[in-house]
Amino acid sequence: MDVSSSQGSGSVSAQVEVMKKATEVQERQVLKVLESANEQSQQIAAHKTGVGSHLNVSA
């Protein structure tokens, strides 16, 4: 009985570790999406105001 209960708790801790890893991966993915959205919004704002990284000054 003791052996099976210790295996069960080991299994639970392994599941917890897997869930922690999955959560960390999801957090990184969400941060990437947020950073991308922030960059896109800055690019749009720069385009609307005419202040961007690519200025055409050949006129």
mmCIF file as Biopython writes it, N, C-alpha, C and O atoms, coordinates in Angstrom:
data_model
#
loop_
_atom_site.group_PDB
_atom_site.id
_atom_site.type_symbol
_atom_site.label_atom_id
_atom_site.label_alt_id
_atom_site.label_comp_id
_atom_site.label_asym_id
_atom_site.label_entity_id
_atom_site.label_seq_id
_atom_site.pdbx_PDB_ins_code
_atom_site.Cartn_x
_atom_site.Cartn_y
_atom_site.Cartn_z
_atom_site.occupancy
_atom_site.B_iso_or_equiv
_atom_site.auth_seq_id
_atom_site.auth_asym_id
_atom_site.pdbx_PDB_model_num
ATOM 1   N N  . MET A ? 1  ? 0.813  -1.207 0.000   1.0 0.0 1  A 1 
ATOM 2   C CA . MET A ? 1  ? 0.000  0.000  0.000   1.0 0.0 1  A 1 
ATOM 3   C C  . MET A ? 1  ? 0.853  1.266  0.000   1.0 0.0 1  A 1 
ATOM 4   O O  . MET A ? 1  ? 0.555  2.214  -0.726  1.0 0.0 1  A 1 
ATOM 5   N N  . ASP A ? 2  ? 1.898  1.286  0.799   1.0 0.0 2  A 1 
ATOM 6   C CA . ASP A ? 2  ? 2.746  2.473  0.848   1.0 0.0 2  A 1 
ATOM 7   C C  . ASP A ? 2  ? 3.406  2.746  -0.495  1.0 0.0 2  A 1 
ATOM 8   O O  . ASP A ? 2  ? 3.559  3.899  -0.898  1.0 0.0 2  A 1 
ATOM 9   N N  . VAL A ? 3  ? 3.797  1.675  -1.189  1.0 0.0 3  A 1 
ATOM 10  C CA . VAL A ? 3  ? 4.481  1.836  -2.472  1.0 0.0 3  A 1 
ATOM 11  C C  . VAL A ? 3  ? 3.539  2.473  -3.487  1.0 0.0 3  A 1 
ATOM 12  O O  . VAL A ? 3  ? 3.931  3.392  -4.206  1.0 0.0 3  A 1 
ATOM 13  N N  . SER A ? 4  ? 2.308  1.995  -3.551  1.0 0.0 4  A 1 
ATOM 14  C CA . SER A ? 4  ? 1.374  2.547  -4.530  1.0 0.0 4  A 1 
ATOM 15  C C  . SER A ? 4  ? 1.032  3.997  -4.202  1.0 0.0 4  A 1 
ATOM 16  O O  . SER A ? 4  ? 0.874  4.812  -5.111  1.0 0.0 4  A 1 
ATOM 17  N N  . SER A ? 5  ? 0.914  4.333  -2.913  1.0 0.0 5  A 1 
ATOM 18  C CA . SER A ? 5  ? 0.593  5.718  -2.573  1.0 0.0 5  A 1 
ATOM 19  C C  . SER A ? 5  ? 1.759  6.642  -2.901  1.0 0.0 5  A 1 
ATOM 20  O O  . SER A ? 5  ? 1.541  7.779  -3.320  1.0 0.0 5  A 1 
ATOM 21  N N  . SER A ? 6  ? 2.993  6.178  -2.718  1.0 0.0 6  A 1 
ATOM 22  C CA . SER A ? 6  ? 4.130  7.027  -3.060  1.0 0.0 6  A 1 
ATOM 23  C C  . SER A ? 6  ? 4.235  7.193  -4.576  1.0 0.0 6  A 1 
ATOM 24  O O  . SER A ? 6  ? 4.633  8.256  -5.052  1.0 0.0 6  A 1 
ATOM 25  N N  . GLN A ? 7  ? 3.890  6.172  -5.324  1.0 0.0 7  A 1 
ATOM 26  C CA . GLN A ? 7  ? 3.898  6.296  -6.780  1.0 0.0 7  A 1 
ATOM 27  C C  . GLN A ? 7  ? 2.815  7.277  -7.218  1.0 0.0 7  A 1 
ATOM 28  O O  . GLN A ? 7  ? 3.008  8.062  -8.147  1.0 0.0 7  A 1 
ATOM 29  N N  . GLY A ? 8  ? 1.689  7.221  -6.545  1.0 0.0 8  A 1 
ATOM 30  C CA . GLY A ? 8  ? 0.600  8.135  -6.883  1.0 0.0 8  A 1 
ATOM 31  C C  . GLY A ? 8  ? 1.003  9.572  -6.649  1.0 0.0 8  A 1 
ATOM 32  O O  . GLY A ? 8  ? 0.734  10.427 -7.492  1.0 0.0 8  A 1 
ATOM 33  N N  . SER A ? 9  ? 1.639  9.863  -5.529  1.0 0.0 9  A 1 
ATOM 34  C CA . SER A ? 9  ? 2.043  11.235 -5.245  1.0 0.0 9  A 1 
ATOM 35  C C  . SER A ? 9  ? 3.157  11.668 -6.195  1.0 0.0 9  A 1 
ATOM 36  O O  . SER A ? 9  ? 3.235  12.838 -6.571  1.0 0.0 9  A 1 
ATOM 37  N N  . GLY A ? 10 ? 4.019  10.726 -6.584  1.0 0.0 10 A 1 
ATOM 38  C CA . GLY A ? 10 ? 5.044  11.039 -7.569  1.0 0.0 10 A 1 
ATOM 39  C C  . GLY A ? 10 ? 4.410  11.406 -8.894  1.0 0.0 10 A 1 
ATOM 40  O O  . GLY A ? 10 ? 4.863  12.319 -9.585  1.0 0.0 10 A 1 
ATOM 41  N N  . SER A ? 11 ? 3.374  10.697 -9.232  1.0 0.0 11 A 1 
ATOM 42  C CA . SER A ? 11 ? 2.663  10.978 -10.473 1.0 0.0 11 A 1 
ATOM 43  C C  . SER A ? 11 ? 2.026  12.359 -10.425 1.0 0.0 11 A 1 
ATOM 44  O O  . SER A ? 11 ? 2.042  13.094 -11.412 1.0 0.0 11 A 1 
ATOM 45  N N  . VAL A ? 12 ? 1.470  12.705 -9.278  1.0 0.0 12 A 1 
ATOM 46  C CA . VAL A ? 12 ? 0.840  14.022 -9.140  1.0 0.0 12 A 1 
ATOM 47  C C  . VAL A ? 12 ? 1.889  15.115 -9.250  1.0 0.0 12 A 1 
ATOM 48  O O  . VAL A ? 12 ? 1.661  16.127 -9.913  1.0 0.0 12 A 1 
ATOM 49  N N  . SER A ? 13 ? 3.042  14.924 -8.604  1.0 0.0 13 A 1 
ATOM 50  C CA . SER A ? 13 ? 4.076  15.961 -8.689  1.0 0.0 13 A 1 
ATOM 51  C C  . SER A ? 13 ? 4.610  16.074 -10.116 1.0 0.0 13 A 1 
ATOM 52  O O  . SER A ? 13 ? 4.959  17.167 -10.563 1.0 0.0 13 A 1 
ATOM 53  N N  . ALA A ? 14 ? 4.675  14.964 -10.824 1.0 0.0 14 A 1 
ATOM 54  C CA . ALA A ? 14 ? 5.104  15.015 -12.225 1.0 0.0 14 A 1 
ATOM 55  C C  . ALA A ? 14 ? 4.081  15.790 -13.055 1.0 0.0 14 A 1 
ATOM 56  O O  . ALA A ? 14 ? 4.448  16.575 -13.929 1.0 0.0 14 A 1 
ATOM 57  N N  . GLN A ? 15 ? 2.807  15.565 -12.776 1.0 0.0 15 A 1 
ATOM 58  C CA . GLN A ? 15 ? 1.761  16.295 -13.490 1.0 0.0 15 A 1 
ATOM 59  C C  . GLN A ? 15 ? 1.840  17.792 -13.197 1.0 0.0 15 A 1 
ATOM 60  O O  . GLN A ? 15 ? 1.639  18.621 -14.084 1.0 0.0 15 A 1 
ATOM 61  N N  . VAL A ? 16 ? 2.135  18.124 -11.942 1.0 0.0 16 A 1 
ATOM 62  C CA . VAL A ? 16 ? 2.261  19.533 -11.560 1.0 0.0 16 A 1 
ATOM 63  C C  . VAL A ? 16 ? 3.425  20.163 -12.310 1.0 0.0 16 A 1 
ATOM 64  O O  . VAL A ? 16 ? 3.306  21.288 -12.797 1.0 0.0 16 A 1 
ATOM 65  N N  . GLU A ? 17 ? 4.541  19.464 -12.412 1.0 0.0 17 A 1 
ATOM 66  C CA . GLU A ? 17 ? 5.694  19.989 -13.139 1.0 0.0 17 A 1 
ATOM 67  C C  . GLU A ? 17 ? 5.359  20.200 -14.615 1.0 0.0 17 A 1 
ATOM 68  O O  . GLU A ? 17 ? 5.740  21.211 -15.206 1.0 0.0 17 A 1 
ATOM 69  N N  . VAL A ? 18 ? 4.647  19.242 -15.206 1.0 0.0 18 A 1 
ATOM 70  C CA . VAL A ? 18 ? 4.256  19.373 -16.616 1.0 0.0 18 A 1 
ATOM 71  C C  . VAL A ? 18 ? 3.349  20.586 -16.795 1.0 0.0 18 A 1 
ATOM 72  O O  . VAL A ? 18 ? 3.492  21.343 -17.755 1.0 0.0 18 A 1 
ATOM 73  N N  . MET A ? 19 ? 2.419  20.763 -15.866 1.0 0.0 19 A 1 
ATOM 74  C CA . MET A ? 19 ? 1.515  21.913 -15.967 1.0 0.0 19 A 1 
ATOM 75  C C  . MET A ? 19 ? 2.273  23.227 -15.786 1.0 0.0 19 A 1 
ATOM 76  O O  . MET A ? 19 ? 1.958  24.219 -16.442 1.0 0.0 19 A 1 
ATOM 77  N N  . LYS A ? 20 ? 3.277  23.240 -14.893 1.0 0.0 20 A 1 
ATOM 78  C CA . LYS A ? 20 ? 4.083  24.454 -14.711 1.0 0.0 20 A 1 
ATOM 79  C C  . LYS A ? 20 ? 4.823  24.789 -16.002 1.0 0.0 20 A 1 
ATOM 80  O O  . LYS A ? 20 ? 4.861  25.945 -16.422 1.0 0.0 20 A 1 
ATOM 81  N N  . LYS A ? 21 ? 5.408  23.772 -16.627 1.0 0.0 21 A 1 
ATOM 82  C CA . LYS A ? 21 ? 6.141  23.995 -17.881 1.0 0.0 21 A 1 
ATOM 83  C C  . LYS A ? 21 ? 5.195  24.512 -18.955 1.0 0.0 21 A 1 
ATOM 84  O O  . LYS A ? 21 ? 5.529  25.444 -19.687 1.0 0.0 21 A 1 
ATOM 85  N N  . ALA A ? 22 ? 4.011  23.906 -19.051 1.0 0.0 22 A 1 
ATOM 86  C CA . ALA A ? 22 ? 3.035  24.326 -20.060 1.0 0.0 22 A 1 
ATOM 87  C C  . ALA A ? 22 ? 2.615  25.770 -19.817 1.0 0.0 22 A 1 
ATOM 88  O O  . ALA A ? 22 ? 2.462  26.543 -20.763 1.0 0.0 22 A 1 
ATOM 89  N N  . THR A ? 23 ? 2.430  26.128 -18.562 1.0 0.0 23 A 1 
ATOM 90  C CA . THR A ? 23 ? 2.044  27.496 -18.227 1.0 0.0 23 A 1 
ATOM 91  C C  . THR A ? 23 ? 3.153  28.470 -18.605 1.0 0.0 23 A 1 
ATOM 92  O O  . THR A ? 23 ? 2.881  29.551 -19.127 1.0 0.0 23 A 1 
ATOM 93  N N  . GLU A ? 24 ? 4.409  28.087 -18.340 1.0 0.0 24 A 1 
ATOM 94  C CA . GLU A ? 24 ? 5.532  28.960 -18.704 1.0 0.0 24 A 1 
ATOM 95  C C  . GLU A ? 24 ? 5.592  29.159 -20.215 1.0 0.0 24 A 1 
ATOM 96  O O  . GLU A ? 24 ? 5.838  30.269 -20.687 1.0 0.0 24 A 1 
ATOM 97  N N  . VAL A ? 25 ? 5.370  28.099 -20.965 1.0 0.0 25 A 1 
ATOM 98  C CA . VAL A ? 25 ? 5.389  28.200 -22.429 1.0 0.0 25 A 1 
ATOM 99  C C  . VAL A ? 25 ? 4.267  29.121 -22.897 1.0 0.0 25 A 1 
ATOM 100 O O  . VAL A ? 25 ? 4.474  29.966 -23.768 1.0 0.0 25 A 1 
ATOM 101 N N  . GLN A ? 26 ? 3.085  28.958 -22.322 1.0 0.0 26 A 1 
ATOM 102 C CA . GLN A ? 26 ? 1.961  29.818 -22.697 1.0 0.0 26 A 1 
ATOM 103 C C  . GLN A ? 26 ? 2.253  31.279 -22.360 1.0 0.0 26 A 1 
ATOM 104 O O  . GLN A ? 26 ? 1.923  32.180 -23.131 1.0 0.0 26 A 1 
ATOM 105 N N  . GLU A ? 27 ? 2.876  31.507 -21.197 1.0 0.0 27 A 1 
ATOM 106 C CA . GLU A ? 27 ? 3.202  32.879 -20.816 1.0 0.0 27 A 1 
ATOM 107 C C  . GLU A ? 27 ? 4.152  33.502 -21.828 1.0 0.0 27 A 1 
ATOM 108 O O  . GLU A ? 27 ? 3.981  34.658 -22.216 1.0 0.0 27 A 1 
ATOM 109 N N  . ARG A ? 28 ? 5.159  32.732 -22.257 1.0 0.0 28 A 1 
ATOM 110 C CA . ARG A ? 28 ? 6.109  33.256 -23.240 1.0 0.0 28 A 1 
ATOM 111 C C  . ARG A ? 28 ? 5.404  33.565 -24.555 1.0 0.0 28 A 1 
ATOM 112 O O  . ARG A ? 28 ? 5.692  34.575 -25.196 1.0 0.0 28 A 1 
ATOM 113 N N  . GLN A ? 29 ? 4.476  32.690 -24.957 1.0 0.0 29 A 1 
ATOM 114 C CA . GLN A ? 29 ? 3.759  32.908 -26.210 1.0 0.0 29 A 1 
ATOM 115 C C  . GLN A ? 29 ? 2.885  34.156 -26.124 1.0 0.0 29 A 1 
ATOM 116 O O  . GLN A ? 29 ? 2.812  34.933 -27.075 1.0 0.0 29 A 1 
ATOM 117 N N  . VAL A ? 30 ? 2.228  34.345 -24.996 1.0 0.0 30 A 1 
ATOM 118 C CA . VAL A ? 30 ? 1.375  35.523 -24.812 1.0 0.0 30 A 1 
ATOM 119 C C  . VAL A ? 30 ? 2.223  36.788 -24.844 1.0 0.0 30 A 1 
ATOM 120 O O  . VAL A ? 30 ? 1.830  37.787 -25.447 1.0 0.0 30 A 1 
ATOM 121 N N  . LEU A ? 31 ? 3.390  36.745 -24.194 1.0 0.0 31 A 1 
ATOM 122 C CA . LEU A ? 31 ? 4.269  37.914 -24.200 1.0 0.0 31 A 1 
ATOM 123 C C  . LEU A ? 31 ? 4.726  38.243 -25.615 1.0 0.0 31 A 1 
ATOM 124 O O  . LEU A ? 31 ? 4.811  39.416 -25.979 1.0 0.0 31 A 1 
ATOM 125 N N  . LYS A ? 32 ? 5.021  37.224 -26.416 1.0 0.0 32 A 1 
ATOM 126 C CA . LYS A ? 32 ? 5.431  37.461 -27.797 1.0 0.0 32 A 1 
ATOM 127 C C  . LYS A ? 32 ? 4.311  38.130 -28.580 1.0 0.0 32 A 1 
ATOM 128 O O  . LYS A ? 32 ? 4.556  39.055 -29.355 1.0 0.0 32 A 1 
ATOM 129 N N  . VAL A ? 33 ? 3.082  37.664 -28.379 1.0 0.0 33 A 1 
ATOM 130 C CA . VAL A ? 33 ? 1.933  38.251 -29.079 1.0 0.0 33 A 1 
ATOM 131 C C  . VAL A ? 33 ? 1.745  39.704 -28.657 1.0 0.0 33 A 1 
ATOM 132 O O  . VAL A ? 33 ? 1.505  40.574 -29.494 1.0 0.0 33 A 1 
ATOM 133 N N  . LEU A ? 34 ? 1.857  39.961 -27.351 1.0 0.0 34 A 1 
ATOM 134 C CA . LEU A ? 34 ? 1.689  41.331 -26.859 1.0 0.0 34 A 1 
ATOM 135 C C  . LEU A ? 34 ? 2.788  42.245 -27.398 1.0 0.0 34 A 1 
ATOM 136 O O  . LEU A ? 34 ? 2.513  43.383 -27.780 1.0 0.0 34 A 1 
ATOM 137 N N  . GLU A ? 35 ? 4.018  41.762 -27.432 1.0 0.0 35 A 1 
ATOM 138 C CA . GLU A ? 35 ? 5.110  42.573 -27.968 1.0 0.0 35 A 1 
ATOM 139 C C  . GLU A ? 35 ? 4.887  42.858 -29.449 1.0 0.0 35 A 1 
ATOM 140 O O  . GLU A ? 35 ? 5.125  43.972 -29.915 1.0 0.0 35 A 1 
ATOM 141 N N  . SER A ? 36 ? 4.435  41.862 -30.175 1.0 0.0 36 A 1 
ATOM 142 C CA . SER A ? 36 ? 4.170  42.038 -31.597 1.0 0.0 36 A 1 
ATOM 143 C C  . SER A ? 36 ? 3.053  43.056 -31.813 1.0 0.0 36 A 1 
ATOM 144 O O  . SER A ? 36 ? 3.145  43.916 -32.688 1.0 0.0 36 A 1 
ATOM 145 N N  . ALA A ? 37 ? 2.004  42.949 -31.010 1.0 0.0 37 A 1 
ATOM 146 C CA . ALA A ? 37 ? 0.887  43.893 -31.129 1.0 0.0 37 A 1 
ATOM 147 C C  . ALA A ? 37 ? 1.349  45.302 -30.795 1.0 0.0 37 A 1 
ATOM 148 O O  . ALA A ? 37 ? 0.921  46.260 -31.438 1.0 0.0 37 A 1 
ATOM 149 N N  . ASN A ? 38 ? 2.212  45.442 -29.804 1.0 0.0 38 A 1 
ATOM 150 C CA . ASN A ? 38 ? 2.741  46.755 -29.426 1.0 0.0 38 A 1 
ATOM 151 C C  . ASN A ? 38 ? 3.565  47.340 -30.567 1.0 0.0 38 A 1 
ATOM 152 O O  . ASN A ? 38 ? 3.437  48.520 -30.893 1.0 0.0 38 A 1 
ATOM 153 N N  . GLU A ? 39 ? 4.407  46.516 -31.169 1.0 0.0 39 A 1 
ATOM 154 C CA . GLU A ? 39 ? 5.212  46.989 -32.295 1.0 0.0 39 A 1 
ATOM 155 C C  . GLU A ? 39 ? 4.326  47.411 -33.462 1.0 0.0 39 A 1 
ATOM 156 O O  . GLU A ? 39 ? 4.576  48.435 -34.097 1.0 0.0 39 A 1 
ATOM 157 N N  . GLN A ? 40 ? 3.295  46.625 -33.742 1.0 0.0 40 A 1 
ATOM 158 C CA . GLN A ? 40 ? 2.394  46.951 -34.851 1.0 0.0 40 A 1 
ATOM 159 C C  . GLN A ? 40 ? 1.660  48.257 -34.584 1.0 0.0 40 A 1 
ATOM 160 O O  . GLN A ? 40 ? 1.501  49.082 -35.483 1.0 0.0 40 A 1 
ATOM 161 N N  . SER A ? 41 ? 1.212  48.444 -33.342 1.0 0.0 41 A 1 
ATOM 162 C CA . SER A ? 41 ? 0.491  49.684 -33.040 1.0 0.0 41 A 1 
ATOM 163 C C  . SER A ? 41 ? 1.424  50.886 -33.144 1.0 0.0 41 A 1 
ATOM 164 O O  . SER A ? 41 ? 1.000  51.961 -33.568 1.0 0.0 41 A 1 
ATOM 165 N N  . GLN A ? 42 ? 2.694  50.716 -32.759 1.0 0.0 42 A 1 
ATOM 166 C CA . GLN A ? 42 ? 3.655  51.811 -32.906 1.0 0.0 42 A 1 
ATOM 167 C C  . GLN A ? 42 ? 3.911  52.112 -34.378 1.0 0.0 42 A 1 
ATOM 168 O O  . GLN A ? 42 ? 4.033  53.273 -34.768 1.0 0.0 42 A 1 
ATOM 169 N N  . GLN A ? 43 ? 3.991  51.063 -35.193 1.0 0.0 43 A 1 
ATOM 170 C CA . GLN A ? 43 ? 4.198  51.268 -36.621 1.0 0.0 43 A 1 
ATOM 171 C C  . GLN A ? 43 ? 3.012  51.990 -37.253 1.0 0.0 43 A 1 
ATOM 172 O O  . GLN A ? 43 ? 3.189  52.870 -38.094 1.0 0.0 43 A 1 
ATOM 173 N N  . ILE A ? 44 ? 1.817  51.617 -36.847 1.0 0.0 44 A 1 
ATOM 174 C CA . ILE A ? 44 ? 0.613  52.253 -37.382 1.0 0.0 44 A 1 
ATOM 175 C C  . ILE A ? 44 ? 0.582  53.724 -36.970 1.0 0.0 44 A 1 
ATOM 176 O O  . ILE A ? 44 ? 0.280  54.599 -37.781 1.0 0.0 44 A 1 
ATOM 177 N N  . ALA A ? 45 ? 0.896  53.985 -35.704 1.0 0.0 45 A 1 
ATOM 178 C CA . ALA A ? 45 ? 0.899  55.366 -35.230 1.0 0.0 45 A 1 
ATOM 179 C C  . ALA A ? 45 ? 1.952  56.179 -35.974 1.0 0.0 45 A 1 
ATOM 180 O O  . ALA A ? 45 ? 1.706  57.330 -36.336 1.0 0.0 45 A 1 
ATOM 181 N N  . ALA A ? 46 ? 3.114  55.595 -36.201 1.0 0.0 46 A 1 
ATOM 182 C CA . ALA A ? 46 ? 4.176  56.300 -36.917 1.0 0.0 46 A 1 
ATOM 183 C C  . ALA A ? 46 ? 3.753  56.564 -38.360 1.0 0.0 46 A 1 
ATOM 184 O O  . ALA A ? 46 ? 4.044  57.623 -38.918 1.0 0.0 46 A 1 
ATOM 185 N N  . HIS A ? 47 ? 3.076  55.607 -38.949 1.0 0.0 47 A 1 
ATOM 186 C CA . HIS A ? 47 ? 2.617  55.775 -40.335 1.0 0.0 47 A 1 
ATOM 187 C C  . HIS A ? 47 ? 1.567  56.877 -40.420 1.0 0.0 47 A 1 
ATOM 188 O O  . HIS A ? 47 ? 1.588  57.686 -41.348 1.0 0.0 47 A 1 
ATOM 189 N N  . LYS A ? 48 ? 0.645  56.910 -39.452 1.0 0.0 48 A 1 
ATOM 190 C CA . LYS A ? 48 ? -0.413 57.925 -39.463 1.0 0.0 48 A 1 
ATOM 191 C C  . LYS A ? 48 ? 0.150  59.326 -39.260 1.0 0.0 48 A 1 
ATOM 192 O O  . LYS A ? 48 ? -0.323 60.290 -39.863 1.0 0.0 48 A 1 
ATOM 193 N N  . THR A ? 49 ? 1.159  59.428 -38.408 1.0 0.0 49 A 1 
ATOM 194 C CA . THR A ? 49 ? 1.715  60.765 -38.107 1.0 0.0 49 A 1 
ATOM 195 C C  . THR A ? 49 ? 2.817  61.145 -39.077 1.0 0.0 49 A 1 
ATOM 196 O O  . THR A ? 49 ? 3.263  62.292 -39.078 1.0 0.0 49 A 1 
ATOM 197 N N  . GLY A ? 50 ? 3.263  60.223 -39.893 1.0 0.0 50 A 1 
ATOM 198 C CA . GLY A ? 50 ? 4.323  60.517 -40.846 1.0 0.0 50 A 1 
ATOM 199 C C  . GLY A ? 50 ? 5.703  60.435 -40.238 1.0 0.0 50 A 1 
ATOM 200 O O  . GLY A ? 50 ? 6.691  60.797 -40.878 1.0 0.0 50 A 1 
ATOM 201 N N  . VAL A ? 51 ? 5.778  59.966 -39.018 1.0 0.0 51 A 1 
ATOM 202 C CA . VAL A ? 51 ? 7.072  59.821 -38.359 1.0 0.0 51 A 1 
ATOM 203 C C  . VAL A ? 51 ? 7.340  58.328 -38.249 1.0 0.0 51 A 1 
ATOM 204 O O  . VAL A ? 51 ? 6.740  57.641 -37.423 1.0 0.0 51 A 1 
ATOM 205 N N  . GLY A ? 52 ? 8.230  57.838 -39.073 1.0 0.0 52 A 1 
ATOM 206 C CA . GLY A ? 52 ? 8.517  56.415 -39.038 1.0 0.0 52 A 1 
ATOM 207 C C  . GLY A ? 52 ? 9.977  56.147 -39.297 1.0 0.0 52 A 1 
ATOM 208 O O  . GLY A ? 52 ? 10.790 57.070 -39.356 1.0 0.0 52 A 1 
ATOM 209 N N  . SER A ? 53 ? 10.304 54.893 -39.451 1.0 0.0 53 A 1 
ATOM 210 C CA . SER A ? 53 ? 11.697 54.546 -39.674 1.0 0.0 53 A 1 
ATOM 211 C C  . SER A ? 53 ? 12.092 54.724 -41.133 1.0 0.0 53 A 1 
ATOM 212 O O  . SER A ? 53 ? 13.280 54.785 -41.449 1.0 0.0 53 A 1 
ATOM 213 N N  . HIS A ? 54 ? 11.098 54.808 -42.036 1.0 0.0 54 A 1 
ATOM 214 C CA . HIS A ? 54 ? 11.393 54.954 -43.456 1.0 0.0 54 A 1 
ATOM 215 C C  . HIS A ? 54 ? 10.808 56.268 -43.960 1.0 0.0 54 A 1 
ATOM 216 O O  . HIS A ? 54 ? 9.650  56.334 -44.374 1.0 0.0 54 A 1 
ATOM 217 N N  . LEU A ? 55 ? 11.619 57.292 -43.916 1.0 0.0 55 A 1 
ATOM 218 C CA . LEU A ? 55 ? 11.161 58.595 -44.377 1.0 0.0 55 A 1 
ATOM 219 C C  . LEU A ? 55 ? 11.636 58.830 -45.804 1.0 0.0 55 A 1 
ATOM 220 O O  . LEU A ? 55 ? 12.794 58.580 -46.137 1.0 0.0 55 A 1 
ATOM 221 N N  . ASN A ? 56 ? 10.728 59.311 -46.638 1.0 0.0 56 A 1 
ATOM 222 C CA . ASN A ? 56 ? 11.069 59.601 -48.019 1.0 0.0 56 A 1 
ATOM 223 C C  . ASN A ? 56 ? 11.377 61.096 -48.113 1.0 0.0 56 A 1 
ATOM 224 O O  . ASN A ? 56 ? 10.464 61.921 -48.154 1.0 0.0 56 A 1 
ATOM 225 N N  . VAL A ? 57 ? 12.662 61.439 -48.146 1.0 0.0 57 A 1 
ATOM 226 C CA . VAL A ? 57 ? 13.063 62.842 -48.184 1.0 0.0 57 A 1 
ATOM 227 C C  . VAL A ? 57 ? 13.643 63.216 -49.539 1.0 0.0 57 A 1 
ATOM 228 O O  . VAL A ? 57 ? 14.370 64.203 -49.646 1.0 0.0 57 A 1 
ATOM 229 N N  . SER A ? 58 ? 13.336 62.449 -50.567 1.0 0.0 58 A 1 
ATOM 230 C CA . SER A ? 58 ? 13.896 62.712 -51.893 1.0 0.0 58 A 1 
ATOM 231 C C  . SER A ? 58 ? 13.075 63.725 -52.682 1.0 0.0 58 A 1 
ATOM 232 O O  . SER A ? 58 ? 13.406 64.007 -53.833 1.0 0.0 58 A 1 
ATOM 233 N N  . ALA A ? 59 ? 12.029 64.272 -52.106 1.0 0.0 59 A 1 
ATOM 234 C CA . ALA A ? 59 ? 11.168 65.219 -52.820 1.0 0.0 59 A 1 
ATOM 235 C C  . ALA A ? 59 ? 11.822 66.493 -52.984 1.0 0.0 59 A 1 
ATOM 236 O O  . ALA A ? 59 ? 11.245 67.413 -53.563 1.0 0.0 59 A 1 
#
